[in-house]
Amino acid sequence: MARSVGIIGAGQAGIVLGAELLRRGFAVTLYSDRTPEDYLADRGRPTACLFGEQVVHERELGLNFWEGTAPSIERIHLDLCAPDKLILFSVIASPRLPALAVDQRLKFSRGLRELAARGASVVVEKVSVERLDALAAEHDLAVVTVGHGGGPSLFARDPARSVLDRPRRNVFMVNIRDYDLAAGVGHKQLKFSFVPGVVEMFWVPFLDKDAGVCLSIVLEAVPGGAADRFTAVESADQGVDVLRGLVRDLLPWEARFLAPASATSPVTWLTGAITPTVRDPVARLPSGRHVLGLGDAVILNDPLAGQGANNATRMARFFAERLEERGDEAFGADWLASTFDQFWAYGRFVNLFSNAMLEPLAGFQRELLLAASRHPDIGTAFFDGFGDPTALFPWFAEPGAARAFLREHGVRGSDLLRYKLGVARKVIGHKIASGAAYSRA
């Protein structure tokens, strides 16, 4: 008789786990608080870009319904900027595998229907703690994949693995169309605009439920800084207007591109802030029964490094494999916790990368990116890290390893000095030109 797993939540982790378990012969019941139609009628959801192996894995699961429709992201462009309206240098390279960004309203609506067609039972209900206790008794295992929802979590915060205790960025997201693509050729690829200490912006080629191919803009503002302008935004149109003003002030070379843009719909925007948190993977219920947490329910990262949906996909695959290997043995709480520890041997690098991106770049990290602006193979290695953060270690985390990495890629100390002098000349020229313009004014 097939072993029974109840999955609470039909997001990225829930859909992928359900598809994995079905193909491994499990009986799957998916509990969702929304119908497929509810998902399609929902307001805009956070932008989720899948990188590298996660795109491949969805294809292997037969969940790649938008390949050929969603824009394939085959190049990434990063501008490292100064606060005084200057691009210091740009890194332009191709990751080994394309990325893909699809509206989660489409993904989750189609995923619910697809899993039902494959034999999963889909139950539409909002699961309370009391109901969860009953589900833990009904199934061989109940898995909670519902992430942050503003209320208290079933899963206790792990203080040893949760290194941050407050949000480090204020986030704004909006999907836009009608932009001036002729004025921003670089936006045919995934583009990052980083002003260290002020803001990180992501211009993501995106498949929107209503507008089709468009751009999803995700902006991460340092609280209290020059880009922290969105907390009072009350509509998509207002958000786009505030965004235009920010671009004029900080990234003026993007102003013409953004000038004609409009939101794809009144609901495709959001604001918020996230405290990165790691939680205990197993929760005890009032009856003494237990449930497993997966995805954002237990590992929640700031979206700056784009790891939410990617890590949910990795976790779902990892646990599906381990549940199958378990055979007929019980999915006990101690075994689930130790299995999570096995995953954490990988997952900790995801958190290290995500948290490192929230900190000011160290000198050696700036050197790595500067070298990448001259050596596309180094850029590829960096951008591949979004698909597999373990590939960034130790060279993106340790100065000695960074120097060895650069030597392996043919970059000598004299080369770095030459690159830095080139940036310095650019800065001086910009200040002279800005001063002359000010004098004429």
C-alpha positions, 0 to 999 in steps of 0.5 A, a space after each residue: 500500500 502506498 505511503 500517504 503524505 499530506 502537503 499543506 500549501 500549494 506554493 513552490 515547495 508544495 507543488 514540487 514536493 507533490 510532483 516528486 512524491 507522485 512519481 515515486 509512488 506515494 499517495 499525495 493529498 495537497 491542502 490549499 487555501 486557494 483554488 486554481 481560480 483563486 490563484 489566478 484572481 490573486 494580487 501580484 506575488 513576489 517575483 521568483 526567478 529559477 536558476 540553473 539546475 532548478 529550471 532543469 529539475 522542473 523540466 524533469 518533473 514535467 512542470 515546465 509549462 512556460 518554456 518557449 513562452 516565458 523569456 529565457 534568461 541567458 545573459 546577466 548584466 550587473 552595473 556596480 554604481 557610485 551614489 553620485 550617478 556613475 556606473 563604476 563598471 559592469 559585469 556581463 556574462 552568461 550563466 551555464 544554464 538559463 534562468 526563468 521567471 514566471 508569475 507564481 499565480 500561473 505556476 501555482 494555479 497550473 500546478 494544482 490542476 496538474 497534480 490533481 490530473 496526476 492522481 493527487 487529492 486536492 483539498 481546498 481549505 485553510 488548515 488550522 492547528 487543530 486540523 493539522 493535528 488530525 492530518 498528522 494522524 491521517 497521513 504517514 507524514 504531514 508536511 507544512 510548506 506555508 511560509 511567512 504569513 504574519 502570524 506566529 509560526 509552528 516552527 521555533 526559531 533556531 537561534 544558532 542558525 538565524 544570524 539576523 534579528 531584523 530586516 536589512 532591506 525594505 522591498 518594493 516589487 512591481 511588474 511593468 510594461 510599455 517601457 522604452 526597450 530601444 533606450 535600454 537594450 540591456 534589459 533584454 537580459 536579467 539586469 542588476 543595478 547595485 548602488 552599495 549601501 543604498 539600493 539593489 535593483 533587479 530588472 527581471 525578464 518575466 512572464 506576467 499572467 495578464 501582460 505576457 512578457 514584461 519586466 518585473 522590477 524588484 528593489 531592495 532599499 537600505 532602510 533610511 537611505 536615499 532609495 527607501 521611498 516606498 513604504 507609503 506607496 498605496 497603488 501600482 501607479 504611485 509605485 511606478 511614479 516613485 520608482 521613476 523619481 528614484 531612477 532619475 536621482 540615482 540611475 539617470 541613464 535608465 530614466 528614458 527607458 522607464 519614462 513611458 512604463 506602466 504597471 501590468 495591472 493594479 495588483 501586480 505590486 507589493 512592499 514589505 520587509 523580511 527578517 531572514 530566519 531559520 527554524 526547527 524543521 519539526 513542530 510538535 502539535 498539541 497531541 504530541 504528533 509532529 509535522 515537517 516544515 519545508 521551504 519558507 516555513 523553515 528557511 526564509 531568506 531575504 529575496 536579494 539573492 533570489 534563493 526563495 523558490 530555488 531553495 524550496 525546489 532543492 529542499 523538496 527534491 532532497 526530502 522526496 529522495 530521503 522519504 523514498 529511501 526510508 521505505 516502510 520505516 516510520 518518519 519519526 521526529 528525530 529522523 526528520 530532524 537529522 535529515 534536515 541537518 543533512 540538507 543543512 550541510 548544503 543549505 547553510 551555503 544558501 544562507 551564507 550567500 544570501 546574508 553576505 549579499 546584505 552586507 557591504 562588499 568586502 574589498 576582495 569581493 569588489 576585486 572579484 567583481 572588478 575582475 569579472 568585468 574584464 573576464 567573462 568566465 569569472 562573471 559566469 562563475 559568479 552568476 552560476 552561484 545564484 543557481 548553486 551557492 556552494 560553487 561560490 565557496 570559499 572564493 567569494 567568502 575568503 580573501 586568500 581563496 579569492 586571490 587563488 581563484 583570480 590567479 587560476 583565472 589568469 588575473 595577477 595583482 598588476 592586472 587588478 591595479 590596472 583595473 582599479 586605475 581605470 575605475 579611478 580615472 573614470 571617477 575623476 573624469 565624472 567629478 570634473 564633468 559634474 563640476 563643470 556642469 554645476 559651474 555652467 548652471 
